[in-house]
Amino acid sequence: MSLPALRERLKSGVPLVATFSIIPSVEVVELIGLAGFDAVILDIEHGAHGSEALGPLILAARARGLYPLVRVRSSEPTEIAAALDAGAAGVIVPQIGSLAEAEKAVRAARFAPDGNRGANPFVRAADYSGRLEWFAQANRDVAVLLMIEGQGGLADAEQIVKLPHLDGIFIGPMDLSHALGVPGEMAHPEVVSAIRLVIAACKAEGITAGIFAGTPEAAKRWFGEGVSLAGVGVDTGHLLAALRGVVAATKAGQGRPLP
């Protein structure tokens, strides 16, 4: 299924509903698409797999009409390039702690003259074609989002959002709560205040604000405040909740006589 380029989709401002996936399973990715999500965030920062597993997962996502984003493990250029070469529609780079680190990450995702991404037009993302035109196409289509989830990123947020060729900021409330001294309290006033400052900075520069939302209610609340990309929960959590629901419904009223 053909989708508009992710950069184009993000610029539209129409909300994108995604979920994080840490299970390296083609079937799970397909189910996420069949459930109606707009995007899947293939999470190799916290998943028990690496970039070598991304190819089939990305293909499954595209086959089911999902934008495949990859949350890479770090801002190292080789991590970013591997995800994009595998065909990701975009990358989410975690733990950005300074303006310098942010600039390094953005440049790693762009080919010259916009950056310094290693150039190989024979990878999956280029359809193995060798087409030299692909470099400009990738620069035009691939989305780059940086995660602000700590004190360093917060301190430099107003400068980070001004970086050329950056598509957006993805806010990590869980890590942010730890950084602000209220571990796990994603709805704590200090955390919410910090999130709103980042959203405001994104709005001022006309770039996307994204966020991890633990619940659909949280996602809807942040959409109402100007976020346009929400990663709603994690596949493991969704699966566990669904299975528990089946067990609870099945066991409810056990021992009652049949009508």
PyRosetta script that sets phi, psi and omega in degrees:
from pyrosetta import init, pose_from_sequence

init()
pose = pose_from_sequence("MSLPALRERLKSGVPLVATFSIIPSVEVVELIGLAGFDAVILDIEHGAHGSEALGPLILAARARGLYPLVRVRSSEPTEIAAALDAGAAGVIVPQIGSLAEAEKAVRAARFAPDGNRGANPFVRAADYSGRLEWFAQANRDVAVLLMIEGQGGLADAEQIVKLPHLDGIFIGPMDLSHALGVPGEMAHPEVVSAIRLVIAACKAEGITAGIFAGTPEAAKRWFGEGVSLAGVGVDTGHLLAALRGVVAATKAGQGRPLP")
pose.set_psi(1, 125.7)
pose.set_omega(1, -177.3)
pose.set_phi(2, -85.4)
pose.set_psi(2, 133.4)
pose.set_omega(2, 178.9)
pose.set_phi(3, -120.6)
pose.set_psi(3, 152.8)
pose.set_omega(3, 171.3)
pose.set_phi(4, -60.0)
pose.set_psi(4, 155.8)
pose.set_omega(4, 177.0)
pose.set_phi(5, -56.0)
pose.set_psi(5, 143.4)
pose.set_omega(5, -176.7)
pose.set_phi(6, -61.3)
pose.set_psi(6, -39.2)
pose.set_omega(6, 178.8)
pose.set_phi(7, -58.4)
pose.set_psi(7, -42.2)
pose.set_omega(7, 179.1)
pose.set_phi(8, -64.4)
pose.set_psi(8, -42.6)
pose.set_omega(8, -179.1)
pose.set_phi(9, -63.5)
pose.set_psi(9, -42.0)
pose.set_omega(9, 179.6)
pose.set_phi(10, -64.8)
pose.set_psi(10, -38.0)
pose.set_omega(10, -179.0)
pose.set_phi(11, -66.0)
pose.set_psi(11, -23.2)
pose.set_omega(11, -179.5)
pose.set_phi(12, -67.9)
pose.set_psi(12, -24.8)
pose.set_omega(12, -179.0)
pose.set_phi(13, 77.9)
pose.set_psi(13, -1.6)
pose.set_omega(13, 177.2)
pose.set_phi(14, -70.9)
pose.set_psi(14, 129.1)
pose.set_omega(14, -175.0)
pose.set_phi(15, -56.1)
pose.set_psi(15, 137.1)
pose.set_omega(15, 175.6)
pose.set_phi(16, -110.6)
pose.set_psi(16, 126.1)
pose.set_omega(16, 178.5)
pose.set_phi(17, -103.2)
pose.set_psi(17, 118.2)
pose.set_omega(17, -178.5)
pose.set_phi(18, -123.6)
pose.set_psi(18, 172.0)
pose.set_omega(18, 168.4)
pose.set_phi(19, -141.4)
pose.set_psi(19, 153.9)
pose.set_omega(19, 176.9)
pose.set_phi(20, -82.6)
pose.set_psi(20, 144.4)
pose.set_omega(20, 177.5)
pose.set_phi(21, -127.3)
pose.set_psi(21, 119.6)
pose.set_omega(21, 175.9)
pose.set_phi(22, -113.1)
pose.set_psi(22, 3.0)
pose.set_omega(22, 175.4)
pose.set_phi(23, -95.4)
pose.set_psi(23, 115.6)
pose.set_omega(23, -177.3)
pose.set_phi(24, -78.7)
pose.set_psi(24, 71.0)
pose.set_omega(24, -174.7)
pose.set_phi(25, -132.8)
pose.set_psi(25, 125.9)
pose.set_omega(25, 175.8)
pose.set_phi(26, -58.1)
pose.set_psi(26, -41.0)
pose.set_omega(26, -177.6)
pose.set_phi(27, -64.1)
pose.set_psi(27, -39.4)
pose.set_omega(27, 178.4)
pose.set_phi(28, -63.8)
pose.set_psi(28, -43.5)
pose.set_omega(28, 178.5)
pose.set_phi(29, -61.6)
pose.set_psi(29, -42.4)
pose.set_omega(29, 177.8)
pose.set_phi(30, -60.4)
pose.set_psi(30, -43.3)
pose.set_omega(30, -179.8)
pose.set_phi(31, -62.4)
pose.set_psi(31, -37.5)
pose.set_omega(31, 177.3)
pose.set_phi(32, -61.1)
pose.set_psi(32, -42.0)
pose.set_omega(32, 176.7)
pose.set_phi(33, -66.3)
pose.set_psi(33, -45.0)
pose.set_omega(33, -179.6)
pose.set_phi(34, -64.4)
pose.set_psi(34, -27.1)
pose.set_omega(34, 178.2)
pose.set_phi(35, -72.1)
pose.set_psi(35, -17.2)
pose.set_omega(35, 176.7)
pose.set_phi(36, 106.9)
pose.set_psi(36, 6.6)
pose.set_omega(36, 175.6)
pose.set_phi(37, -64.2)
pose.set_psi(37, 155.3)
pose.set_omega(37, 177.1)
pose.set_phi(38, -87.1)
pose.set_psi(38, -29.6)
pose.set_omega(38, -174.6)
pose.set_phi(39, -150.5)
pose.set_psi(39, 156.4)
pose.set_omega(39, 172.6)
pose.set_phi(40, -122.8)
pose.set_psi(40, 136.1)
pose.set_omega(40, 177.2)
pose.set_phi(41, -103.0)
pose.set_psi(41, 101.3)
pose.set_omega(41, -179.8)
pose.set_phi(42, -75.7)
pose.set_psi(42, 111.9)
pose.set_omega(42, -166.8)
pose.set_phi(43, -102.2)
pose.set_psi(43, 97.9)
pose.set_omega(43, 176.8)
pose.set_phi(44, -96.4)
pose.set_psi(44, 2.6)
pose.set_omega(44, 169.9)
pose.set_phi(45, -72.8)
pose.set_psi(45, -42.0)
pose.set_omega(45, -177.1)
pose.set_phi(46, -112.8)
pose.set_psi(46, -10.7)
pose.set_omega(46, 176.9)
pose.set_phi(47, -76.8)
pose.set_psi(47, 157.4)
pose.set_omega(47, -178.6)
pose.set_phi(48, -89.8)
pose.set_psi(48, 45.9)
pose.set_omega(48, 179.0)
pose.set_phi(49, -153.4)
pose.set_psi(49, 172.2)
pose.set_omega(49, -177.5)
pose.set_phi(50, -126.5)
pose.set_psi(50, -166.5)
pose.set_omega(50, -175.1)
pose.set_phi(51, -63.9)
pose.set_psi(51, -21.5)
pose.set_omega(51, -179.4)
pose.set_phi(52, -65.6)
pose.set_psi(52, -20.0)
pose.set_omega(52, -178.9)
pose.set_phi(53, -91.2)
pose.set_psi(53, -5.3)
pose.set_omega(53, -169.2)
pose.set_phi(54, -72.6)
pose.set_psi(54, -34.1)
pose.set_omega(54, -173.7)
pose.set_phi(55, -50.5)
pose.set_psi(55, -60.6)
pose.set_omega(55, -179.4)
pose.set_phi(56, -62.2)
pose.set_psi(56, -34.4)
pose.set_omega(56, -179.5)
pose.set_phi(57, -67.6)
pose.set_psi(57, -40.5)
pose.set_omega(57, 178.2)
pose.set_phi(58, -66.4)
pose.set_psi(58, -42.8)
pose.set_omega(58, 178.2)
pose.set_phi(59, -62.6)
pose.set_psi(59, -41.2)
pose.set_omega(59, 178.4)
pose.set_phi(60, -62.9)
pose.set_psi(60, -41.7)
pose.set_omega(60, 179.2)
pose.set_phi(61, -61.2)
pose.set_psi(61, -48.9)
pose.set_omega(61, -178.6)
pose.set_phi(62, -64.4)
pose.set_psi(62, -36.7)
pose.set_omega(62, 179.2)
pose.set_phi(63, -64.1)
pose.set_psi(63, -28.9)
pose.set_omega(63, -178.4)
pose.set_phi(64, -103.0)
pose.set_psi(64, 16.6)
pose.set_omega(64, 173.0)
pose.set_phi(65, 76.8)
pose.set_psi(65, 26.0)
pose.set_omega(65, 179.6)
pose.set_phi(66, -105.7)
pose.set_psi(66, 144.5)
pose.set_omega(66, 166.5)
pose.set_phi(67, -77.4)
pose.set_psi(67, 122.4)
pose.set_omega(67, 176.1)
pose.set_phi(68, -91.4)
pose.set_psi(68, 106.4)
pose.set_omega(68, 171.4)
pose.set_phi(69, -98.1)
pose.set_psi(69, 151.6)
pose.set_omega(69, 176.9)
pose.set_phi(70, -122.2)
pose.set_psi(70, 123.4)
pose.set_omega(70, 168.0)
pose.set_phi(71, -87.3)
pose.set_psi(71, 110.0)
pose.set_omega(71, -176.9)
pose.set_phi(72, -78.0)
pose.set_psi(72, 173.2)
pose.set_omega(72, -175.2)
pose.set_phi(73, -80.4)
pose.set_psi(73, -26.8)
pose.set_omega(73, -176.5)
pose.set_phi(74, -162.0)
pose.set_psi(74, -179.7)
pose.set_omega(74, 178.7)
pose.set_phi(75, -87.1)
pose.set_psi(75, 8.8)
pose.set_omega(75, 178.3)
pose.set_phi(76, -62.1)
pose.set_psi(76, 133.4)
pose.set_omega(76, -177.6)
pose.set_phi(77, -55.2)
pose.set_psi(77, -36.4)
pose.set_omega(77, -179.0)
pose.set_phi(78, -66.3)
pose.set_psi(78, -34.0)
pose.set_omega(78, 177.5)
pose.set_phi(79, -65.1)
pose.set_psi(79, -46.1)
pose.set_omega(79, -178.2)
pose.set_phi(80, -66.1)
pose.set_psi(80, -45.5)
pose.set_omega(80, -178.8)
pose.set_phi(81, -63.5)
pose.set_psi(81, -39.7)
pose.set_omega(81, -178.4)
pose.set_phi(82, -62.0)
pose.set_psi(82, -42.1)
pose.set_omega(82, 179.5)
pose.set_phi(83, -66.0)
pose.set_psi(83, -42.2)
pose.set_omega(83, -178.9)
pose.set_phi(84, -72.2)
pose.set_psi(84, -38.1)
pose.set_omega(84, 176.8)
pose.set_phi(85, -62.6)
pose.set_psi(85, -31.4)
pose.set_omega(85, 179.2)
pose.set_phi(86, -73.2)
pose.set_psi(86, -9.9)
pose.set_omega(86, 175.3)
pose.set_phi(87, 109.5)
pose.set_psi(87, 12.7)
pose.set_omega(87, 178.3)
pose.set_phi(88, -60.6)
pose.set_psi(88, 143.4)
pose.set_omega(88, 175.9)
pose.set_phi(89, -75.0)
pose.set_psi(89, -19.5)
pose.set_omega(89, 179.0)
pose.set_phi(90, -174.1)
pose.set_psi(90, 166.6)
pose.set_omega(90, 177.8)
pose.set_phi(91, -121.9)
pose.set_psi(91, 148.6)
pose.set_omega(91, 170.4)
pose.set_phi(92, -117.1)
pose.set_psi(92, 118.9)
pose.set_omega(92, -173.2)
pose.set_phi(93, -102.9)
pose.set_psi(93, 119.2)
pose.set_omega(93, -173.2)
pose.set_phi(94, -82.6)
pose.set_psi(94, 165.5)
pose.set_omega(94, 167.3)
pose.set_phi(95, 52.8)
pose.set_psi(95, 45.9)
pose.set_omega(95, 176.5)
pose.set_phi(96, -75.9)
pose.set_psi(96, 117.3)
pose.set_omega(96, -171.8)
pose.set_phi(97, -108.4)
pose.set_psi(97, -2.3)
pose.set_omega(97, -178.6)
pose.set_phi(98, -163.8)
pose.set_psi(98, 165.4)
pose.set_omega(98, 176.3)
pose.set_phi(99, -61.2)
pose.set_psi(99, -41.0)
pose.set_omega(99, -178.9)
pose.set_phi(100, -62.6)
pose.set_psi(100, -42.3)
pose.set_omega(100, 179.2)
pose.set_phi(101, -67.1)
pose.set_psi(101, -37.4)
pose.set_omega(101, 178.2)
pose.set_phi(102, -62.8)
pose.set_psi(102, -45.3)
pose.set_omega(102, 180.0)
pose.set_phi(103, -62.9)
pose.set_psi(103, -41.6)
pose.set_omega(103, 178.1)
pose.set_phi(104, -58.9)
pose.set_psi(104, -43.8)
pose.set_omega(104, -177.9)
pose.set_phi(105, -66.3)
pose.set_psi(105, -43.8)
pose.set_omega(105, -179.5)
pose.set_phi(106, -64.2)
pose.set_psi(106, -43.7)
pose.set_omega(106, -179.3)
pose.set_phi(107, -64.7)
pose.set_psi(107, -31.8)
pose.set_omega(107, 179.7)
pose.set_phi(108, -67.7)
pose.set_psi(108, -20.0)
pose.set_omega(108, -178.1)
pose.set_phi(109, -97.1)
pose.set_psi(109, -1.4)
pose.set_omega(109, -177.2)
pose.set_phi(110, -122.0)
pose.set_psi(110, 138.4)
pose.set_omega(110, 173.9)
pose.set_phi(111, -76.9)
pose.set_psi(111, 158.3)
pose.set_omega(111, 175.3)
pose.set_phi(112, -57.8)
pose.set_psi(112, 143.0)
pose.set_omega(112, 9.5)
pose.set_phi(113, -89.1)
pose.set_psi(113, 0.9)
pose.set_omega(113, -176.1)
pose.set_phi(114, -82.4)
pose.set_psi(114, -15.9)
pose.set_omega(114, -177.8)
pose.set_phi(115, -167.4)
pose.set_psi(115, -155.2)
pose.set_omega(115, -176.9)
pose.set_phi(116, -135.5)
pose.set_psi(116, 31.3)
pose.set_omega(116, 176.8)
pose.set_phi(117, -60.6)
pose.set_psi(117, 137.3)
pose.set_omega(117, 178.4)
pose.set_phi(118, -63.1)
pose.set_psi(118, 133.3)
pose.set_omega(118, -170.2)
pose.set_phi(119, -99.1)
pose.set_psi(119, 117.1)
pose.set_omega(119, 174.7)
pose.set_phi(120, -148.3)
pose.set_psi(120, 107.1)
pose.set_omega(120, -176.3)
pose.set_phi(121, -87.6)
pose.set_psi(121, 17.3)
pose.set_omega(121, -179.8)
pose.set_phi(122, -110.2)
pose.set_psi(122, 17.9)
pose.set_omega(122, -178.4)
pose.set_phi(123, -92.8)
pose.set_psi(123, 171.7)
pose.set_omega(123, -179.1)
pose.set_phi(124, -56.4)
pose.set_psi(124, -42.7)
pose.set_omega(124, -177.2)
pose.set_phi(125, -57.8)
pose.set_psi(125, -28.5)
pose.set_omega(125, 179.3)
pose.set_phi(126, -96.8)
pose.set_psi(126, 13.0)
pose.set_omega(126, -175.5)
pose.set_phi(127, 57.4)
pose.set_psi(127, 30.2)
pose.set_omega(127, 176.8)
pose.set_phi(128, 56.8)
pose.set_psi(128, 23.6)
pose.set_omega(128, -164.1)
pose.set_phi(129, -86.4)
pose.set_psi(129, -27.5)
pose.set_omega(129, -172.8)
pose.set_phi(130, 78.2)
pose.set_psi(130, 6.4)
pose.set_omega(130, -177.6)
pose.set_phi(131, -68.6)
pose.set_psi(131, 123.5)
pose.set_omega(131, 179.6)
pose.set_phi(132, -70.2)
pose.set_psi(132, -23.6)
pose.set_omega(132, 178.6)
pose.set_phi(133, -66.1)
pose.set_psi(133, -18.7)
pose.set_omega(133, -176.7)
pose.set_phi(134, -63.0)
pose.set_psi(134, -30.5)
pose.set_omega(134, -178.1)
pose.set_phi(135, -59.9)
pose.set_psi(135, -47.0)
pose.set_omega(135, 178.4)
pose.set_phi(136, -67.2)
pose.set_psi(136, -37.2)
pose.set_omega(136, 178.9)
pose.set_phi(137, -62.7)
pose.set_psi(137, -43.5)
pose.set_omega(137, 179.6)
pose.set_phi(138, -63.7)
pose.set_psi(138, -42.8)
pose.set_omega(138, 177.6)
pose.set_phi(139, -60.7)
pose.set_psi(139, -33.5)
pose.set_omega(139, -178.5)
pose.set_phi(140, -76.4)
pose.set_psi(140, -33.4)
pose.set_omega(140, -167.4)
pose.set_phi(141, -103.4)
pose.set_psi(141, -31.6)
pose.set_omega(141, -172.7)
pose.set_phi(142, -75.5)
pose.set_psi(142, 136.6)
pose.set_omega(142, -179.4)
pose.set_phi(143, -99.8)
pose.set_psi(143, 140.5)
pose.set_omega(143, 177.8)
pose.set_phi(144, -123.7)
pose.set_psi(144, 118.9)
pose.set_omega(144, 177.0)
pose.set_phi(145, -122.8)
pose.set_psi(145, 138.7)
pose.set_omega(145, -179.0)
pose.set_phi(146, -111.0)
pose.set_psi(146, 141.2)
pose.set_omega(146, -179.6)
pose.set_phi(147, -92.2)
pose.set_psi(147, 126.6)
pose.set_omega(147, 169.2)
pose.set_phi(148, -104.5)
pose.set_psi(148, 116.7)
pose.set_omega(148, -175.3)
pose.set_phi(149, -150.4)
pose.set_psi(149, 20.9)
pose.set_omega(149, 179.4)
pose.set_phi(150, -154.6)
pose.set_psi(150, 177.8)
pose.set_omega(150, -175.9)
pose.set_phi(151, -63.3)
pose.set_psi(151, -40.2)
pose.set_omega(151, -178.3)
pose.set_phi(152, -63.7)
pose.set_psi(152, -44.7)
pose.set_omega(152, 178.4)
pose.set_phi(153, -64.2)
pose.set_psi(153, -40.2)
pose.set_omega(153, 177.2)
pose.set_phi(154, -61.8)
pose.set_psi(154, -43.1)
pose.set_omega(154, -177.6)
pose.set_phi(155, -62.3)
pose.set_psi(155, -34.2)
pose.set_omega(155, -176.5)
pose.set_phi(156, -103.3)
pose.set_psi(156, 9.1)
pose.set_omega(156, -171.9)
pose.set_phi(157, -56.1)
pose.set_psi(157, -43.1)
pose.set_omega(157, -175.9)
pose.set_phi(158, -66.8)
pose.set_psi(158, -25.3)
pose.set_omega(158, 175.9)
pose.set_phi(159, -86.2)
pose.set_psi(159, -37.8)
pose.set_omega(159, -178.8)
pose.set_phi(160, -59.8)
pose.set_psi(160, -43.8)
pose.set_omega(160, -176.2)
pose.set_phi(161, -65.1)
pose.set_psi(161, -15.1)
pose.set_omega(161, -179.7)
pose.set_phi(162, -88.5)
pose.set_psi(162, -3.7)
pose.set_omega(162, -176.7)
pose.set_phi(163, -62.1)
pose.set_psi(163, 135.8)
pose.set_omega(163, 175.7)
pose.set_phi(164, -66.4)
pose.set_psi(164, 146.7)
pose.set_omega(164, 175.6)
pose.set_phi(165, 70.5)
pose.set_psi(165, 12.5)
pose.set_omega(165, 173.9)
pose.set_phi(166, -92.6)
pose.set_psi(166, 134.3)
pose.set_omega(166, -177.9)
pose.set_phi(167, -95.7)
pose.set_psi(167, -25.8)
pose.set_omega(167, -179.3)
pose.set_phi(168, 177.7)
pose.set_psi(168, 174.1)
pose.set_omega(168, 176.2)
pose.set_phi(169, -115.2)
pose.set_psi(169, 133.9)
pose.set_omega(169, 174.7)
pose.set_phi(170, -111.3)
pose.set_psi(170, 121.7)
pose.set_omega(170, -173.2)
pose.set_phi(171, -92.6)
pose.set_psi(171, 133.6)
pose.set_omega(171, 178.5)
pose.set_phi(172, -107.3)
pose.set_psi(172, 90.2)
pose.set_omega(172, -175.2)
pose.set_phi(173, -63.5)
pose.set_psi(173, -30.4)
pose.set_omega(173, -178.7)
pose.set_phi(174, -66.4)
pose.set_psi(174, -52.9)
pose.set_omega(174, 177.7)
pose.set_phi(175, -64.0)
pose.set_psi(175, -35.3)
pose.set_omega(175, 179.4)
pose.set_phi(176, -62.4)
pose.set_psi(176, -39.3)
pose.set_omega(176, 178.9)
pose.set_phi(177, -63.3)
pose.set_psi(177, -37.4)
pose.set_omega(177, 177.1)
pose.set_phi(178, -66.8)
pose.set_psi(178, -43.3)
pose.set_omega(178, -178.7)
pose.set_phi(179, -64.0)
pose.set_psi(179, -30.0)
pose.set_omega(179, -177.6)
pose.set_phi(180, -93.9)
pose.set_psi(180, 6.7)
pose.set_omega(180, 173.6)
pose.set_phi(181, 83.4)
pose.set_psi(181, 16.2)
pose.set_omega(181, 177.5)
pose.set_phi(182, -129.8)
pose.set_psi(182, 66.6)
pose.set_omega(182, -170.9)
pose.set_phi(183, -52.0)
pose.set_psi(183, 125.8)
pose.set_omega(183, 175.8)
pose.set_phi(184, 81.5)
pose.set_psi(184, -9.7)
pose.set_omega(184, -176.8)
pose.set_phi(185, -90.9)
pose.set_psi(185, 77.6)
pose.set_omega(185, -175.1)
pose.set_phi(186, -68.7)
pose.set_psi(186, -18.9)
pose.set_omega(186, 178.3)
pose.set_phi(187, -100.1)
pose.set_psi(187, 10.2)
pose.set_omega(187, 178.5)
pose.set_phi(188, -63.3)
pose.set_psi(188, 141.6)
pose.set_omega(188, -177.9)
pose.set_phi(189, -52.9)
pose.set_psi(189, -37.7)
pose.set_omega(189, 179.4)
pose.set_phi(190, -66.4)
pose.set_psi(190, -39.1)
pose.set_omega(190, 178.5)
pose.set_phi(191, -67.4)
pose.set_psi(191, -46.5)
pose.set_omega(191, 179.8)
pose.set_phi(192, -60.9)
pose.set_psi(192, -40.8)
pose.set_omega(192, 178.9)
pose.set_phi(193, -62.3)
pose.set_psi(193, -43.3)
pose.set_omega(193, 179.1)
pose.set_phi(194, -64.2)
pose.set_psi(194, -41.3)
pose.set_omega(194, 178.7)
pose.set_phi(195, -61.0)
pose.set_psi(195, -44.4)
pose.set_omega(195, -178.3)
pose.set_phi(196, -64.9)
pose.set_psi(196, -33.7)
pose.set_omega(196, 176.7)
pose.set_phi(197, -63.9)
pose.set_psi(197, -41.2)
pose.set_omega(197, 179.7)
pose.set_phi(198, -68.7)
pose.set_psi(198, -42.6)
pose.set_omega(198, 177.7)
pose.set_phi(199, -59.1)
pose.set_psi(199, -43.6)
pose.set_omega(199, 179.9)
pose.set_phi(200, -62.1)
pose.set_psi(200, -40.4)
pose.set_omega(200, 178.8)
pose.set_phi(201, -64.4)
pose.set_psi(201, -39.4)
pose.set_omega(201, 177.7)
pose.set_phi(202, -64.8)
pose.set_psi(202, -44.4)
pose.set_omega(202, 179.3)
pose.set_phi(203, -59.4)
pose.set_psi(203, -40.9)
pose.set_omega(203, -177.2)
pose.set_phi(204, -63.1)
pose.set_psi(204, -29.9)
pose.set_omega(204, -178.6)
pose.set_phi(205, -101.9)
pose.set_psi(205, -1.5)
pose.set_omega(205, 177.4)
pose.set_phi(206, 72.2)
pose.set_psi(206, 29.5)
pose.set_omega(206, 177.5)
pose.set_phi(207, -112.1)
pose.set_psi(207, 167.9)
pose.set_omega(207, -175.6)
pose.set_phi(208, -72.6)
pose.set_psi(208, 139.0)
pose.set_omega(208, 168.0)
pose.set_phi(209, -109.3)
pose.set_psi(209, 124.7)
pose.set_omega(209, 176.7)
pose.set_phi(210, -120.8)
pose.set_psi(210, 163.8)
pose.set_omega(210, -177.4)
pose.set_phi(211, -158.0)
pose.set_psi(211, 150.6)
pose.set_omega(211, 168.0)
pose.set_phi(212, -81.0)
pose.set_psi(212, 130.5)
pose.set_omega(212, 178.0)
pose.set_phi(213, -122.0)
pose.set_psi(213, 125.1)
pose.set_omega(213, -177.5)
pose.set_phi(214, -72.2)
pose.set_psi(214, -22.4)
pose.set_omega(214, -177.3)
pose.set_phi(215, -140.6)
pose.set_psi(215, 160.2)
pose.set_omega(215, 174.3)
pose.set_phi(216, -59.4)
pose.set_psi(216, -35.4)
pose.set_omega(216, 179.9)
pose.set_phi(217, -63.4)
pose.set_psi(217, -41.9)
pose.set_omega(217, 177.8)
pose.set_phi(218, -64.2)
pose.set_psi(218, -40.8)
pose.set_omega(218, 179.3)
pose.set_phi(219, -60.6)
pose.set_psi(219, -45.8)
pose.set_omega(219, -179.3)
pose.set_phi(220, -64.2)
pose.set_psi(220, -36.7)
pose.set_omega(220, 177.6)
pose.set_phi(221, -63.4)
pose.set_psi(221, -44.0)
pose.set_omega(221, -178.6)
pose.set_phi(222, -72.6)
pose.set_psi(222, -32.8)
pose.set_omega(222, 173.1)
pose.set_phi(223, -58.3)
pose.set_psi(223, -39.2)
pose.set_omega(223, 179.4)
pose.set_phi(224, -67.0)
pose.set_psi(224, -18.0)
pose.set_omega(224, -179.5)
pose.set_phi(225, -102.7)
pose.set_psi(225, 7.1)
pose.set_omega(225, 173.3)
pose.set_phi(226, 112.5)
pose.set_psi(226, -2.5)
pose.set_omega(226, 173.9)
pose.set_phi(227, -72.2)
pose.set_psi(227, 143.9)
pose.set_omega(227, 178.0)
pose.set_phi(228, -124.8)
pose.set_psi(228, 4.1)
pose.set_omega(228, 173.6)
pose.set_phi(229, -139.2)
pose.set_psi(229, 119.1)
pose.set_omega(229, 179.1)
pose.set_phi(230, -122.2)
pose.set_psi(230, 127.7)
pose.set_omega(230, 170.6)
pose.set_phi(231, -93.1)
pose.set_psi(231, 101.7)
pose.set_omega(231, -171.9)
pose.set_phi(232, -92.1)
pose.set_psi(232, 100.8)
pose.set_omega(232, 176.2)
pose.set_phi(233, 68.8)
pose.set_psi(233, -168.6)
pose.set_omega(233, -174.6)
pose.set_phi(234, -133.2)
pose.set_psi(234, 146.2)
pose.set_omega(234, -175.5)
pose.set_phi(235, -56.5)
pose.set_psi(235, -38.2)
pose.set_omega(235, 179.5)
pose.set_phi(236, -62.3)
pose.set_psi(236, -42.4)
pose.set_omega(236, 178.8)
pose.set_phi(237, -65.4)
pose.set_psi(237, -42.2)
pose.set_omega(237, 178.9)
pose.set_phi(238, -63.3)
pose.set_psi(238, -42.4)
pose.set_omega(238, -179.3)
pose.set_phi(239, -64.3)
pose.set_psi(239, -45.4)
pose.set_omega(239, -179.9)
pose.set_phi(240, -61.8)
pose.set_psi(240, -43.7)
pose.set_omega(240, -179.7)
pose.set_phi(241, -62.8)
pose.set_psi(241, -41.9)
pose.set_omega(241, 179.9)
pose.set_phi(242, -65.4)
pose.set_psi(242, -42.8)
pose.set_omega(242, 179.6)
pose.set_phi(243, -65.7)
pose.set_psi(243, -41.4)
pose.set_omega(243, 177.0)
pose.set_phi(244, -62.2)
pose.set_psi(244, -37.3)
pose.set_omega(244, 178.7)
pose.set_phi(245, -63.8)
pose.set_psi(245, -40.0)
pose.set_omega(245, 177.8)
pose.set_phi(246, -63.4)
pose.set_psi(246, -46.1)
pose.set_omega(246, -179.8)
pose.set_phi(247, -62.5)
pose.set_psi(247, -46.2)
pose.set_omega(247, -178.4)
pose.set_phi(248, -62.0)
pose.set_psi(248, -43.2)
pose.set_omega(248, -179.7)
pose.set_phi(249, -66.7)
pose.set_psi(249, -35.5)
pose.set_omega(249, -178.8)
pose.set_phi(250, -70.8)
pose.set_psi(250, -39.4)
pose.set_omega(250, -176.5)
pose.set_phi(251, -83.0)
pose.set_psi(251, -16.2)
pose.set_omega(251, -178.3)
pose.set_phi(252, -61.5)
pose.set_psi(252, 126.0)
pose.set_omega(252, 177.1)
pose.set_phi(253, 77.5)
pose.set_psi(253, 12.5)
pose.set_omega(253, 177.9)
pose.set_phi(254, -57.5)
pose.set_psi(254, 141.4)
pose.set_omega(254, 177.5)
pose.set_phi(255, 95.4)
pose.set_psi(255, -9.4)
pose.set_omega(255, 176.7)
pose.set_phi(256, -75.7)
pose.set_psi(256, 144.9)
pose.set_omega(256, 178.8)
pose.set_phi(257, -68.1)
pose.set_psi(257, 147.7)
pose.set_omega(257, 177.2)
pose.set_phi(258, -68.3)
pose.set_psi(258, 145.5)
pose.set_omega(258, 179.7)
pose.set_phi(259, -67.2)
pose.dump_pdb("model.pdb")
